[in-house]
Amino acid sequence: MSETLLTLFSFILLALGLLGTFLPILPGLILSFTGLLLLKFGTNIEIPTLYLWIFGFLTLISGILEYVIPAKTNRKYGGTQWGSIGSFFGTLIGFFWIPIPFGFLIGMLLGVLVAELLHDFNDKKKAFNSVKGTVIGFFISTGFSFTVALAMILVCSFYTFF
């Protein structure tokens, strides 16, 4: 395959990865990291290996944080362990059983709400605050992933064009 096609395909993967940071149907940073690896090892573009280690580590951390941060912010906003567990299972259920683009988000929010109401049905305000904390956590983790994907694009662009 020609180097130009590999470079183009790498940037397509990087762009799809950027979109995947907020579209659950695409595996976000994994696509971006694959584009980075293809650019590094499939072309003559000299991207320092240190960037591979840094972005590999950040991709791994981001994958973990996508599940941990919403549960932690849920707790910060008054949620209980029930809400954290509901967040985790609701995300999984929503991802697989709600067939719309943001089904995982709906599942996560419903999971928190239902779990908190099961814990204490009389304290609806606490349940809704817990959902609010989960939404904030989701946006924090999505923002982190988006920033890492954007940084990958910028690094690859720099070494490709300059």
Steps between C-alpha positions, in 0.01 A plus 500: 500500500631844425613728778248766400210257540629380836536858618148582381360188668684591822339843505158349427548275804611798709191699395266207565663458840432864579134449408497180704583687818137610515327254264481164675471300180867576424782383730643852543858507616569146379438616142715808556781296650478253210536793260805618694658153487430468128656838435806414709566149370332503157662812360835677505366770732725523806274533803704456820429176685442699819170619350391139450560427868330819616193457281482127571497575874241779460281273287509232768428752777214650301340160453501449875387854584198480269345261750651630824448878476118496460470267796733718713325829413171328575628445854629858524152635426341300777447170328548173679683186406171385350517787251860418411408138435192612307721727288731216408230245418275758334784596266556139400130428457442822308794434271376157399120525528403856413553513123546873457826697475500619862334192651790449738446850645128442544575164659756655734261774615207263542725256685600767751144625543345155543775383737474812716120473513529132594733603781275779632176558312399796719808710423443588135710816521804297601437262210485787249814660648673167455395499133634855466835389640510211256435734204781730615733201534408382152591837351830508691603156375384578145692829508815316609467246217427774247808694612725194467361421152549860392858495632568186294374675187714805571816294562445293187427812295814669628727209411326443166489854368789682672 
